[in-house]
Amino acid sequence: NLTWTTLIYISTVLWFIGNITTNQHVSLVGVWSKCKLWVVWFRVLFTFVFGSMTIVRFYALDRVFNQKKPFTARSSLIAGAIVIVANVAFCLVNQLISDDLTVGYIPMIEACNITMAFRIAAVSFQWVLWTACGFLIFRLRNIQSSFNEFYESIAIFAVVIALLTETTVTNLRYEYFVFEKKRRIEKTVVDTVAGVLVVWLFVGYPIFMSIFNRREYEQRWLEKLAKDGPSNTYNASSNPNGTTAYAKMHDHGDSAFNNSQLNFDSNDMHTGYMGTHRPFDDPDPLNIESTLNTQAPFNDNLLPIALRNNMHIHKPVLNTPTMFHSGYSDTSPDGRHVL
């Protein structure tokens, strides 16, 4: 989902801004001396948001592929609200607690003091988030999809667990690492690289292929989408309305049935023909003219639009009303409808 991936990327950027102060890459004077702002509301909060948005993204896959339910705008808002409330609640509680117990500024040395209790609480919260994420990834192990969501999830989880292990060791073992230039630079670089890597594991391959090999990638994507199809993914008919045929339009405006996949369910095309008439019993299902001209008479208007004999499909012209705007036009002199 592009929205959640975008939020993950924004969280990575704000997380990096929080690292600038937390790891003391600038002199902590003026606005930079507001330690709770930068440590709690940037460094910690957006680390949590990064993990939470990743969880929501995996939850969307679980809801669609495992629970067989749509991930609607309502579901998205509920999931987002839950993670926002949880993350903000943690930060708000620590904001209200005394600086001596959480995060405070020490003017004498121009540094932020981050207590061990706060470090343990923040790291523990991250482990809870990513444990939940691991549970969702485990549930995705058997999803029927051709888009590699499970392997992508495993790669992301491996990167984050490595980062979280490094963060835990650094914060608990090297309490004063910010006073060591080499170690604080290392920590900031590791955080930033891991965050950006997770984002590019989500979007890197599609973006690369869309830029450098768009036509072939589009064709493969359509084929995979047809293979995944609602019939396989949701255990449901791919034709709930009885119109299963589709044709991809070329750039010059004509349709190419020879490059399309016509997937007809077993009960899609005979409803309304008294149960016995089957217009697609021809051994060559793509021989449309032969099929329509050799079978017994039937109501042409019951066929999908793309297969009707009484239709002319014209290339749309800008500012011209379409069938979606004003319905079918009047019949032409020869009795054919014109779209």
MARSETI-491840 format. One record per residue (C-alpha): residue number from 1; x, y, z. Coordinates in steps of 0.5 Angstrom, whole numbers. Layout:
BEGIN
+-----+-------+-------+-------+
| num |     x |     y |     z |
+-----+-------+-------+-------+
| NUM |     X |     Y |     Z |
...
+-----+-------+-------+-------+
# end
This chain:
BEGIN
+-----+-------+-------+-------+
| num |     x |     y |     z |
+-----+-------+-------+-------+
|   1 |     0 |     0 |     0 |
|   2 |     3 |     7 |    -2 |
|   3 |     0 |    11 |     3 |
|   4 |     3 |     6 |     9 |
|   5 |    10 |     6 |     5 |
|   6 |    10 |    13 |     4 |
|   7 |     9 |    14 |    12 |
|   8 |    15 |     9 |    13 |
|   9 |    19 |    13 |     9 |
|  10 |    17 |    20 |    13 |
|  11 |    18 |    16 |    19 |
|  12 |    25 |    14 |    17 |
|  13 |    27 |    22 |    15 |
|  14 |    24 |    24 |    22 |
|  15 |    28 |    19 |    26 |
|  16 |    34 |    21 |    23 |
|  17 |    33 |    28 |    25 |
|  18 |    32 |    26 |    32 |
|  19 |    39 |    22 |    32 |
|  20 |    42 |    28 |    30 |
|  21 |    41 |    31 |    37 |
|  22 |    40 |    24 |    41 |
|  23 |    47 |    22 |    38 |
|  24 |    50 |    29 |    39 |
|  25 |    52 |    31 |    32 |
|  26 |    51 |    38 |    34 |
|  27 |    52 |    43 |    39 |
|  28 |    46 |    42 |    44 |
|  29 |    45 |    50 |    45 |
|  30 |    39 |    54 |    43 |
|  31 |    33 |    50 |    40 |
|  32 |    38 |    43 |    40 |
|  33 |    38 |    43 |    48 |
|  34 |    31 |    41 |    48 |
|  35 |    32 |    34 |    50 |
|  36 |    26 |    31 |    51 |
|  37 |    23 |    34 |    44 |
|  38 |    29 |    31 |    40 |
|  39 |    30 |    25 |    44 |
|  40 |    22 |    23 |    46 |
|  41 |    18 |    26 |    40 |
|  42 |    23 |    25 |    34 |
|  43 |    28 |    19 |    36 |
|  44 |    24 |    15 |    40 |
|  45 |    17 |    17 |    37 |
|  46 |    19 |    16 |    30 |
|  47 |    22 |     9 |    31 |
|  48 |    16 |     7 |    34 |
|  49 |    12 |    10 |    28 |
|  50 |    17 |     6 |    23 |
|  51 |    15 |    -1 |    26 |
|  52 |     8 |     1 |    27 |
|  53 |     7 |     3 |    20 |
|  54 |    11 |    -4 |    18 |
|  55 |     6 |    -8 |    22 |
|  56 |     0 |    -4 |    19 |
|  57 |     3 |    -6 |    12 |
|  58 |     3 |   -13 |    14 |
|  59 |    -3 |   -13 |    17 |
|  60 |    -6 |   -11 |    11 |
|  61 |    -3 |   -17 |     7 |
|  62 |    -6 |   -22 |    13 |
|  63 |   -13 |   -19 |    12 |
|  64 |   -13 |   -20 |     5 |
|  65 |   -10 |   -26 |     4 |
|  66 |   -11 |   -30 |    10 |
|  67 |   -18 |   -27 |    13 |
|  68 |   -21 |   -26 |     6 |
|  69 |   -23 |   -19 |     8 |
|  70 |   -22 |   -13 |     4 |
|  71 |   -17 |    -8 |     7 |
|  72 |   -22 |    -2 |     7 |
|  73 |   -21 |     6 |     8 |
|  74 |   -25 |     4 |    15 |
|  75 |   -20 |    -2 |    17 |
|  76 |   -14 |     3 |    15 |
|  77 |   -16 |     8 |    19 |
|  78 |   -18 |     4 |    25 |
|  79 |   -11 |     0 |    25 |
|  80 |    -7 |     7 |    24 |
|  81 |   -11 |    10 |    30 |
|  82 |    -9 |     4 |    34 |
|  83 |    -2 |     5 |    33 |
|  84 |    -2 |    12 |    33 |
|  85 |    -5 |    12 |    40 |
|  86 |     0 |     7 |    43 |
|  87 |     6 |    11 |    40 |
|  88 |     4 |    18 |    43 |
|  89 |     1 |    15 |    50 |
|  90 |     8 |    12 |    51 |
|  91 |    12 |    19 |    49 |
|  92 |     6 |    23 |    53 |
|  93 |     7 |    19 |    59 |
|  94 |    15 |    20 |    59 |
|  95 |    14 |    27 |    57 |
|  96 |    10 |    28 |    64 |
|  97 |    15 |    24 |    68 |
|  98 |    21 |    28 |    71 |
|  99 |    27 |    29 |    67 |
| 100 |    31 |    26 |    72 |
| 101 |    28 |    19 |    71 |
| 102 |    27 |    20 |    63 |
| 103 |    31 |    25 |    59 |
| 104 |    34 |    32 |    61 |
| 105 |    39 |    37 |    59 |
| 106 |    45 |    38 |    63 |
| 107 |    48 |    45 |    61 |
| 108 |    55 |    44 |    64 |
| 109 |    57 |    39 |    59 |
| 110 |    52 |    41 |    54 |
| 111 |    49 |    34 |    53 |
| 112 |    43 |    30 |    54 |
| 113 |    42 |    25 |    60 |
| 114 |    38 |    19 |    58 |
| 115 |    37 |    15 |    64 |
| 116 |    38 |     7 |    63 |
| 117 |    30 |     6 |    65 |
| 118 |    28 |    10 |    59 |
| 119 |    33 |     6 |    55 |
| 120 |    30 |     0 |    57 |
| 121 |    23 |     2 |    56 |
| 122 |    24 |     5 |    49 |
| 123 |    28 |    -2 |    47 |
| 124 |    23 |    -6 |    50 |
| 125 |    17 |    -3 |    47 |
| 126 |    21 |    -4 |    40 |
| 127 |    22 |   -11 |    41 |
| 128 |    14 |   -12 |    43 |
| 129 |    13 |    -8 |    36 |
| 130 |    17 |   -13 |    32 |
| 131 |    15 |   -19 |    36 |
| 132 |     8 |   -17 |    33 |
| 133 |    11 |   -16 |    26 |
| 134 |    14 |   -23 |    26 |
| 135 |     8 |   -26 |    28 |
| 136 |     4 |   -23 |    22 |
| 137 |    10 |   -25 |    18 |
| 138 |     9 |   -32 |    20 |
| 139 |     2 |   -32 |    18 |
| 140 |     4 |   -30 |    11 |
| 141 |     8 |   -36 |    10 |
| 142 |     3 |   -39 |     6 |
| 143 |    -1 |   -34 |     2 |
| 144 |    -2 |   -35 |    -5 |
| 145 |     1 |   -30 |    -9 |
| 146 |     6 |   -29 |   -14 |
| 147 |     9 |   -22 |   -12 |
| 148 |    14 |   -25 |    -7 |
| 149 |    10 |   -21 |    -1 |
| 150 |    13 |   -27 |     4 |
| 151 |    20 |   -27 |     2 |
| 152 |    20 |   -19 |     2 |
| 153 |    17 |   -19 |     9 |
| 154 |    23 |   -24 |    11 |
| 155 |    28 |   -20 |     8 |
| 156 |    25 |   -13 |    12 |
| 157 |    25 |   -17 |    18 |
| 158 |    32 |   -20 |    18 |
| 159 |    34 |   -13 |    17 |
| 160 |    30 |   -10 |    23 |
| 161 |    32 |   -15 |    28 |
| 162 |    39 |   -14 |    26 |
| 163 |    39 |    -7 |    27 |
| 164 |    35 |    -8 |    34 |
| 165 |    40 |   -12 |    37 |
| 166 |    45 |    -7 |    35 |
| 167 |    41 |    -2 |    38 |
| 168 |    40 |    -6 |    45 |
| 169 |    47 |    -8 |    45 |
| 170 |    49 |     0 |    44 |
| 171 |    44 |     3 |    49 |
| 172 |    45 |    -2 |    55 |
| 173 |    52 |    -4 |    54 |
| 174 |    55 |     3 |    52 |
| 175 |    51 |     8 |    56 |
| 176 |    56 |    14 |    54 |
| 177 |    57 |    12 |    47 |
| 178 |    55 |    19 |    45 |
| 179 |    62 |    22 |    47 |
| 180 |    66 |    17 |    43 |
| 181 |    65 |    20 |    36 |
| 182 |    67 |    14 |    32 |
| 183 |    61 |    10 |    36 |
| 184 |    56 |    15 |    35 |
| 185 |    57 |    16 |    28 |
| 186 |    57 |     9 |    27 |
| 187 |    50 |     8 |    30 |
| 188 |    47 |    14 |    26 |
| 189 |    49 |    11 |    20 |
| 190 |    47 |     4 |    22 |
| 191 |    40 |     7 |    23 |
| 192 |    39 |    11 |    17 |
| 193 |    42 |     5 |    12 |
| 194 |    37 |     0 |    16 |
| 195 |    31 |     5 |    15 |
| 196 |    32 |     7 |     8 |
| 197 |    34 |    -1 |     6 |
| 198 |    27 |    -3 |     9 |
| 199 |    23 |     2 |     5 |
| 200 |    27 |     0 |    -2 |
| 201 |    26 |    -7 |     0 |
| 202 |    18 |    -5 |    -1 |
| 203 |    19 |    -1 |    -7 |
| 204 |    26 |    -2 |   -10 |
| 205 |    24 |    -7 |   -15 |
| 206 |    18 |    -4 |   -18 |
| 207 |    21 |     3 |   -19 |
| 208 |    27 |     0 |   -22 |
| 209 |    23 |    -4 |   -27 |
| 210 |    18 |     1 |   -28 |
| 211 |    23 |     6 |   -30 |
| 212 |    28 |     1 |   -35 |
| 213 |    24 |    -4 |   -37 |
| 214 |    16 |    -2 |   -37 |
| 215 |    13 |    -5 |   -42 |
| 216 |    16 |   -12 |   -40 |
| 217 |    14 |   -11 |   -33 |
| 218 |     7 |    -9 |   -34 |
| 219 |     6 |   -15 |   -38 |
| 220 |     9 |   -20 |   -33 |
| 221 |     5 |   -16 |   -28 |
| 222 |    -2 |   -17 |   -31 |
| 223 |     0 |   -24 |   -32 |
| 224 |     1 |   -25 |   -25 |
| 225 |    -5 |   -21 |   -23 |
| 226 |    -9 |   -26 |   -27 |
| 227 |    -6 |   -32 |   -24 |
| 228 |    -7 |   -29 |   -17 |
| 229 |   -14 |   -27 |   -19 |
| 230 |   -20 |   -27 |   -14 |
| 231 |   -21 |   -34 |   -16 |
| 232 |   -15 |   -37 |   -13 |
| 233 |   -14 |   -31 |    -7 |
| 234 |   -21 |   -31 |    -5 |
| 235 |   -24 |   -37 |    -6 |
| 236 |   -29 |   -34 |   -10 |
| 237 |   -31 |   -33 |   -17 |
| 238 |   -27 |   -28 |   -21 |
| 239 |   -34 |   -26 |   -25 |
| 240 |   -39 |   -24 |   -20 |
| 241 |   -43 |   -20 |   -25 |
| 242 |   -42 |   -25 |   -31 |
| 243 |   -37 |   -21 |   -35 |
| 244 |   -31 |   -24 |   -35 |
| 245 |   -28 |   -22 |   -42 |
| 246 |   -23 |   -16 |   -42 |
| 247 |   -18 |   -14 |   -47 |
| 248 |   -12 |    -9 |   -46 |
| 249 |   -12 |    -3 |   -51 |
| 250 |    -6 |    -2 |   -55 |
| 251 |    -3 |     5 |   -55 |
| 252 |    -6 |     6 |   -62 |
| 253 |   -13 |     5 |   -60 |
| 254 |   -15 |    -2 |   -62 |
| 255 |   -16 |    -8 |   -58 |
| 256 |   -12 |   -15 |   -58 |
| 257 |   -16 |   -21 |   -56 |
| 258 |   -10 |   -25 |   -58 |
| 259 |    -6 |   -22 |   -53 |
| 260 |   -12 |   -22 |   -47 |
| 261 |   -13 |   -28 |   -43 |
| 262 |   -21 |   -30 |   -43 |
| 263 |   -22 |   -33 |   -36 |
| 264 |   -30 |   -36 |   -36 |
| 265 |   -32 |   -39 |   -30 |
| 266 |   -36 |   -45 |   -31 |
| 267 |   -43 |   -42 |   -30 |
| 268 |   -42 |   -35 |   -32 |
| 269 |   -44 |   -35 |   -39 |
| 270 |   -50 |   -40 |   -40 |
| 271 |   -55 |   -36 |   -35 |
| 272 |   -61 |   -34 |   -39 |
| 273 |   -60 |   -39 |   -44 |
| 274 |   -65 |   -44 |   -41 |
| 275 |   -59 |   -48 |   -38 |
| 276 |   -58 |   -52 |   -45 |
| 277 |   -55 |   -46 |   -50 |
| 278 |   -47 |   -46 |   -49 |
| 279 |   -45 |   -41 |   -54 |
| 280 |   -37 |   -42 |   -52 |
| 281 |   -37 |   -50 |   -53 |
| 282 |   -33 |   -49 |   -59 |
| 283 |   -26 |   -52 |   -59 |
| 284 |   -23 |   -46 |   -60 |
| 285 |   -26 |   -41 |   -55 |
| 286 |   -22 |   -35 |   -58 |
| 287 |   -25 |   -36 |   -65 |
| 288 |   -31 |   -31 |   -63 |
| 289 |   -34 |   -30 |   -70 |
| 290 |   -35 |   -37 |   -71 |
| 291 |   -38 |   -38 |   -64 |
| 292 |   -43 |   -33 |   -65 |
| 293 |   -45 |   -34 |   -72 |
| 294 |   -45 |   -42 |   -72 |
| 295 |   -49 |   -43 |   -65 |
| 296 |   -57 |   -42 |   -64 |
| 297 |   -60 |   -35 |   -64 |
| 298 |   -59 |   -32 |   -57 |
| 299 |   -60 |   -25 |   -54 |
| 300 |   -54 |   -21 |   -56 |
| 301 |   -55 |   -16 |   -51 |
| 302 |   -53 |   -21 |   -46 |
| 303 |   -46 |   -22 |   -48 |
| 304 |   -40 |   -18 |   -45 |
| 305 |   -40 |   -11 |   -49 |
| 306 |   -33 |   -13 |   -51 |
| 307 |   -36 |   -20 |   -55 |
| 308 |   -42 |   -17 |   -58 |
| 309 |   -44 |   -17 |   -65 |
| 310 |   -48 |   -11 |   -65 |
| 311 |   -43 |    -6 |   -62 |
| 312 |   -38 |    -1 |   -65 |
| 313 |   -33 |     1 |   -60 |
| 314 |   -30 |     8 |   -62 |
| 315 |   -23 |    11 |   -59 |
| 316 |   -25 |    16 |   -54 |
| 317 |   -24 |    23 |   -55 |
| 318 |   -23 |    29 |   -50 |
| 319 |   -29 |    32 |   -48 |
| 320 |   -34 |    27 |   -52 |
| 321 |   -39 |    24 |   -47 |
| 322 |   -38 |    17 |   -46 |
| 323 |   -43 |    11 |   -44 |
| 324 |   -41 |    12 |   -37 |
| 325 |   -43 |    20 |   -37 |
| 326 |   -49 |    19 |   -41 |
| 327 |   -51 |    12 |   -42 |
| 328 |   -51 |     8 |   -49 |
| 329 |   -52 |    13 |   -55 |
| 330 |   -58 |    12 |   -60 |
| 331 |   -58 |     6 |   -65 |
| 332 |   -55 |     7 |   -72 |
| 333 |   -59 |     6 |   -78 |
| 334 |   -56 |    -1 |   -79 |
| 335 |   -59 |    -3 |   -72 |
| 336 |   -52 |    -3 |   -68 |
| 337 |   -50 |     1 |   -62 |
| 338 |   -45 |     6 |   -62 |
| 339 |   -40 |     7 |   -56 |
+-----+-------+-------+-------+
# end
